[in-house]
């Protein structure tokens, strides 16, 4: 067996079953075995990189459910498959959402069902670990979230340009995170020990932008009550990030070109020439080449600033990153505000994945925070999300289905699905939740939210 193969732990107090499982999986995985719950916990303690556990439930001493609970405390990501000949021993009411097994296989089921379940568990575990590594690297090095191919290209560009001193132009729609890219470049560059200054040029008057960039002397203009340091002085030997450079006035463009060409500038109202050594990074959501053709942006400055281009994808083109961003924003906001942990239900996550997000990551973050504030429980339902988009329940014409809002129709449809599942299972909450492929705890909260009476 290849020592790099994933590790699997087989747990059963029946030696015949253990031998059968070993024969079944030894060609594909590194095998560990345990004859009791206690032994299984010890094996995982000694081998925390075990990916999957196939475990009997009914065992003397520590049963499988108790062992699974302790194993999850050691490695929350481990995949546990209950493999038992006693279906009645497994009660979902005893298992919390965090301790829920990856799968449940009865010993009377076909061998192919067990092997398929193990293969799925292994694939799920390995994918999770790969994604964790990918996401953790980007977050730790660049303070950015995303595992998509589009974001991997961005990370590669950041890594390549950070080491040098090249000019970088960052393109992207509003809210895609252009400032984060600029700071990631600075923080991983030789200039990282010095300052990184940020200036948004968006719709700011000439006098203010010139003062922000170059500084001014006292009395130069109304309100200049004292001499002020500009960013080229403040960030000397560091980096300046100019956001929305396409909004820069044509006069300021000429002064900026001088700094880029010879490292010289003058404070507003002063003839004294000053020197600076600053790396300039720029960003815009506008088509600068088109602005050059229209005479609104200097062609020489355009080519000076252009350098290496990094293009940030809009959120709608990297939808697979949305669940990661939701989780990040949710955790940050609840911790910052001292709120209890929150969970976005799958329907609400699916709704957000399919939304086009014209405001991109910034809009998503605002929506996550607003949904948490508006939610009445620790679960964020699709109605809570829709409310942040002003998709609110209609107050009139409730008797006419055509006048119901999307939120009302979704709420009504889900309520009917819950009632149908409960009727089919004779109000057995566990079985109804399983029928709808939902966690029992969340299903119970939906019953309460829809005010469905189970005592009838």
C-alpha positions in Angstrom: 0.0 0.0 0.0 1.2 3.5 -0.9 2.1 5.4 2.3 0.6 8.5 0.8 -2.9 6.9 0.4 -5.6 8.3 2.6 -6.0 6.7 6.1 -9.1 4.8 7.2 -10.0 3.5 10.6 -12.2 0.4 10.8 -14.0 -0.1 14.2 -16.0 -3.2 15.2 -16.0 -5.5 18.1 -16.6 -8.5 15.8 -13.2 -9.8 14.5 -14.9 -11.4 11.5 -16.4 -8.0 10.4 -13.0 -6.3 10.9 -11.2 -8.8 8.7 -13.9 -8.5 6.0 -13.5 -4.7 6.0 -9.8 -4.9 5.9 -9.9 -7.1 2.9 -12.3 -4.7 1.2 -10.3 -1.5 1.7 -6.6 -2.5 2.0 -5.8 -2.1 -1.7 -6.9 1.6 -1.7 -6.3 3.0 1.8 -3.9 2.8 4.7 -5.8 0.7 7.2 -6.1 1.2 11.0 -8.3 -1.0 13.1 -9.9 -0.9 16.5 -12.1 -3.4 18.4 -13.8 -0.9 20.7 -14.9 2.7 21.0 -12.1 3.5 23.5 -9.5 2.0 21.2 -10.9 4.0 18.2 -10.5 7.3 20.1 -6.9 6.4 21.0 -6.1 5.6 17.4 -7.4 8.9 16.2 -5.5 10.7 18.9 -2.3 9.1 17.7 -3.2 9.6 14.0 -5.2 12.9 13.6 -4.8 12.7 9.8 -7.2 9.8 9.5 -9.7 10.8 6.9 -12.6 8.4 7.4 -13.9 6.1 10.2 -16.2 3.1 9.5 -17.6 2.3 12.9 -20.1 -0.1 14.4 -22.6 1.5 16.9 -23.4 -1.3 19.3 -20.2 -2.2 21.1 -19.4 -3.1 24.7 -17.9 -0.3 26.8 -18.0 2.9 24.8 -20.6 2.7 22.0 -20.0 4.1 18.5 -22.1 7.3 19.0 -20.1 8.2 22.1 -16.8 7.4 20.3 -17.9 9.4 17.3 -18.5 12.4 19.5 -15.1 12.2 21.1 -13.4 11.6 17.7 -15.1 14.8 16.3 -13.6 16.7 19.2 -10.1 15.6 18.1 -10.7 16.2 14.3 -13.9 18.0 13.4 -13.4 17.3 9.7 -13.0 13.6 9.9 -15.8 11.6 8.0 -17.6 9.1 10.2 -19.7 6.3 8.6 -21.9 4.3 11.0 -21.9 0.6 9.9 -24.3 -1.3 12.1 -26.5 -4.4 12.1 -28.9 -2.8 14.6 -30.7 0.2 12.8 -32.7 0.9 16.0 -29.5 1.8 17.8 -29.1 5.0 15.8 -31.3 7.9 16.9 -30.8 11.3 15.2 -32.2 13.0 18.3 -29.0 12.0 20.2 -26.7 13.6 17.6 -26.0 17.3 17.3 -25.5 19.0 14.0 -21.7 19.1 14.5 -21.6 15.4 15.4 -23.8 14.2 12.6 -22.2 11.2 10.7 -21.2 11.5 7.0 -23.3 8.4 6.3 -25.2 5.5 7.8 -24.9 2.0 6.3 -26.7 -1.1 7.6 -24.6 -4.3 7.6 -27.3 -5.9 5.5 -26.7 -3.4 2.7 -24.7 -4.3 -0.4 -20.9 -4.1 -0.3 -21.0 -1.6 -3.2 -23.1 0.8 -1.1 -20.4 0.7 1.6 -17.5 1.2 -0.8 -19.3 4.0 -2.5 -19.9 5.7 0.8 -16.3 5.3 1.8 -15.1 6.6 -1.5 -17.4 9.6 -1.2 -16.2 10.3 2.3 -12.6 10.2 1.3 -13.2 12.5 -1.7 -15.1 14.9 0.5 -12.3 14.9 3.2 -9.5 15.4 0.7 -11.4 18.1 -1.1 -12.1 19.9 2.1 -8.4 19.7 3.1 -7.3 21.0 -0.3 -9.7 23.9 -0.1 -8.7 24.6 3.5 -5.0 24.9 2.5 -5.9 27.0 -0.5 -8.2 29.3 1.4 -5.9 29.6 4.4 -2.9 30.5 2.2 -4.8 33.3 0.5 -6.3 34.6 3.7 -3.0 34.6 5.6 -0.8 36.0 2.9 -3.2 38.3 1.1 -6.2 38.8 3.5 -8.4 37.6 0.6 -11.0 34.8 0.3 -11.5 32.6 -2.7 -10.7 29.2 -4.1 -12.0 29.7 -7.6 -9.8 29.5 -10.7 -10.3 33.2 -11.3 -8.9 34.1 -7.9 -6.0 31.6 -8.2 -4.9 33.7 -11.2 -5.1 36.8 -9.1 -3.0 35.2 -6.4 -0.4 34.2 -8.9 -0.2 37.7 -10.3 0.1 39.2 -6.8 2.9 36.8 -5.9 4.8 37.6 -9.1 4.6 41.4 -8.9 5.0 41.8 -5.1 8.7 40.9 -5.2 9.7 43.7 -7.6 8.9 47.4 -7.9 6.8 47.4 -11.1 3.9 49.7 -11.6 0.6 47.8 -11.3 -2.8 48.6 -12.6 -5.7 46.9 -11.0 -9.0 46.6 -13.0 -12.3 45.5 -11.6 -15.9 46.5 -10.9 -16.7 48.5 -7.8 -16.7 46.3 -4.7 -14.5 43.5 -6.1 -11.6 44.2 -3.6 -9.1 46.3 -5.5 -7.7 47.9 -2.4 -7.1 44.4 -0.9 -5.0 43.5 -3.9 -3.0 46.7 -3.5 -2.4 46.0 0.2 -1.5 42.4 -0.5 1.2 43.5 -3.0 2.6 46.0 -0.5 2.5 43.6 2.4 4.5 41.0 0.5 7.0 43.4 -1.1 10.4 44.7 0.0 8.6 47.9 1.0 6.3 46.2 3.6 8.2 47.7 6.6 7.2 51.2 5.3 3.8 52.8 5.0 1.1 52.1 2.5 -1.1 55.1 1.8 -4.5 54.9 0.1 -6.3 57.7 -1.7 -9.6 57.4 -3.6 -9.8 59.9 -6.4 -13.5 59.4 -6.9 -15.3 62.7 -7.5 -12.9 64.8 -5.4 -12.2 68.4 -6.3 -8.7 69.3 -7.8 -7.6 71.3 -4.8 -8.4 68.5 -2.3 -6.7 65.8 -4.3 -3.5 67.9 -4.9 -3.4 68.6 -1.2 -3.8 65.0 -0.3 -1.1 63.8 -2.7 1.5 66.6 -2.4 0.6 68.5 0.8 0.2 72.2 1.0 1.6 75.2 2.8 -0.3 77.4 5.2 -2.6 80.0 3.7 -2.5 78.6 0.2 -6.3 78.4 -0.1 -9.3 79.0 2.1 -9.2 76.5 4.9 -5.4 75.9 4.7 -4.8 77.0 8.3 -1.6 75.0 8.6 1.1 73.4 6.5 0.1 69.8 5.7 2.1 66.7 4.7 1.0 64.9 1.5 0.9 61.2 0.9 4.1 61.2 -1.2 5.9 62.5 1.9 4.0 60.3 4.3 4.6 57.1 2.4 8.2 57.8 1.3 10.0 54.5 0.7 6.6 52.8 0.8 3.6 52.4 -1.4 0.7 54.7 -2.6 -2.5 53.2 -3.8 -4.6 55.5 -6.0 -8.1 54.1 -6.3 -10.4 55.2 -9.2 -7.5 56.8 -11.0 -9.8 57.4 -13.9 -11.5 60.3 -12.0 -8.2 62.2 -11.6 -8.3 65.8 -12.9 -6.1 66.4 -16.0 -4.0 69.0 -14.1 -3.2 66.6 -11.3 -2.4 64.0 -13.9 0.4 66.2 -15.1 1.8 66.6 -11.6 1.5 62.9 -11.0 3.4 62.1 -14.2 6.3 64.3 -13.0 6.6 62.3 -9.8 6.6 59.0 -11.7 9.2 60.2 -14.2 11.7 61.9 -11.8 10.5 61.4 -8.3 10.0 65.1 -7.8 7.0 67.2 -6.6 6.1 70.5 -4.9 3.6 71.1 -2.1 0.6 73.1 -3.2 1.6 76.8 -2.8 5.4 76.1 -2.5 8.1 76.3 -5.2 10.4 74.0 -3.2 11.2 70.8 -5.1 11.0 67.7 -2.9 12.1 64.1 -3.6 10.2 60.9 -3.0 10.7 57.2 -3.5 7.3 55.6 -3.7 5.8 52.7 -5.5 2.5 53.7 -7.1 -0.3 51.2 -7.6 -3.5 52.2 -9.3 -7.0 50.9 -9.7 -10.1 51.8 -11.7 -13.4 50.3 -13.0 -13.3 52.6 -16.0 -11.8 52.0 -19.5 -8.7 54.1 -19.4 -7.9 53.5 -23.0 -11.2 54.9 -24.0 -10.7 57.9 -21.7 -7.3 58.5 -23.5 -9.1 58.5 -26.9 -11.6 61.0 -25.5 -8.8 63.3 -24.3 -9.8 62.9 -20.6 -6.7 60.9 -19.5 -3.1 61.6 -20.5 -1.7 59.0 -22.8 1.8 59.3 -21.4 0.5 58.8 -17.8 -1.6 55.9 -18.9 1.4 54.0 -20.2 3.4 55.0 -17.1 0.8 53.7 -14.8 -0.3 50.6 -16.7 2.7 48.4 -16.0 1.4 44.9 -15.1 -2.4 44.5 -15.1 -4.3 42.5 -12.5 -8.0 42.1 -13.3 -10.3 41.2 -10.5 -13.3 39.0 -11.5 -16.8 40.2 -10.5 -18.5 38.0 -7.9 -21.0 36.6 -10.4 -18.0 35.0 -12.2 -16.7 33.2 -9.2 -19.9 32.0 -7.5 -18.1 29.0 -5.9 -16.4 31.5 -3.6 -19.7 32.9 -2.2 -20.2 30.3 0.5 -16.7 30.9 1.8 -17.2 34.7 1.8 -20.6 34.2 3.6 -18.9 32.1 6.3 -16.1 34.7 6.7 -18.3 37.7 6.9 -20.8 35.9 9.2 -18.0 34.9 11.7 -16.3 38.3 11.7 -19.6 40.1 12.3 -21.0 37.9 15.0 -17.6 37.9 16.9 -17.3 41.7 16.5 -20.8 42.4 17.8 -20.7 39.7 20.5 -23.6 37.8 18.9 -24.3 34.0 19.2 -23.2 31.8 16.3 -25.4 32.0 13.2 -26.1 29.5 10.4 -27.3 30.3 6.9 -29.7 27.6 5.7 -28.9 26.0 2.4 -31.8 27.7 0.6 -30.5 31.1 1.6 -27.0 30.2 0.5 -28.3 28.9 -2.8 -30.2 32.1 -3.3 -27.1 34.2 -2.8 -25.0 31.9 -5.1 -27.5 32.6 -7.9 -27.7 36.3 -7.3 -25.7 38.5 -9.7 -24.3 40.9 -7.1 -23.9 44.2 -9.0 -22.1 45.6 -5.9 -19.9 42.5 -5.7 -18.1 41.4 -2.5 -18.9 44.7 -0.7 -22.6 44.2 -1.4 -22.5 40.6 -0.2 -20.8 41.6 3.0 -23.5 44.2 3.7 -26.2 41.7 2.9 -24.7 39.1 5.3 -24.5 41.6 8.1 -28.1 42.9 7.5 -29.5 39.4 7.4 -27.9 38.6 10.8 -29.4 41.7 12.3 -32.9 41.0 10.8 -33.1 37.3 11.6 -35.2 36.2 14.5 -33.3 33.0 15.2 -29.8 31.6 15.0 -30.7 30.3 11.5 -30.7 32.7 8.6 -33.6 31.7 6.4 -34.2 32.7 2.8 -36.9 35.2 3.9 -34.3 37.0 6.0 -32.0 37.3 3.0 -34.8 38.5 0.7 -35.7 41.2 3.2 -32.3 42.7 2.8 -33.1 43.0 -1.0 -36.4 44.8 -0.2 -38.2 41.6 -1.3 -40.7 42.0 1.5 -44.1 40.3 2.0 -47.0 42.1 0.5 -49.4 43.8 2.9 -52.4 43.8 0.7 -54.4 41.4 -1.6 -53.3 38.4 0.3 -56.2 36.5 -1.1 -54.9 36.8 -4.6 -51.9 34.5 -5.2 -50.7 36.7 -8.1 -50.1 39.6 -5.7 -48.0 37.6 -3.3 -44.3 38.5 -3.1 -41.6 36.0 -3.9 -40.7 35.8 -0.2 -44.3 34.8 0.6 -44.5 32.2 -2.2 -41.3 30.6 -1.1 -42.4 30.6 2.5 -45.8 29.1 1.6 -44.2 26.4 -0.7 -41.7 25.4 2.0 -44.5 25.1 4.6 -46.5 22.9 2.3 -43.4 20.6 1.7 -42.9 20.3 5.5 -46.5 19.4 6.1 -46.4 16.8 3.3 -43.3 15.2 4.8 -44.8 15.2 8.2 -48.1 13.7 6.9 -46.1 11.0 5.0 -44.2 10.0 8.2 -47.1 10.4 10.6 -45.5 13.4 12.3 -42.2 11.7 12.9 -39.9 14.7 12.8 -36.7 12.6 12.4 -38.0 10.7 9.4 -39.6 13.8 7.9 -36.3 15.7 8.2 -34.5 12.7 6.6 -37.1 12.6 3.8 -36.3 16.3 3.0 -32.6 15.7 3.4 -32.4 18.2 6.3 -30.7 18.3 9.7 -33.3 17.5 12.3 -32.5 20.5 14.5 -32.9 22.9 11.6 -36.1 21.1 10.5 -37.5 21.5 14.0 -36.9 25.2 13.8 -38.6 25.4 10.5 -41.7 23.7 12.0 -41.7 26.4 14.7 -41.2 29.2 12.2 -44.2 28.0 10.1 -46.2 27.5 13.3 -47.1 23.9 12.4 -48.9 22.1 15.2 -47.6 18.6 15.8 -50.0 17.8 18.7 -53.1 17.5 16.6 
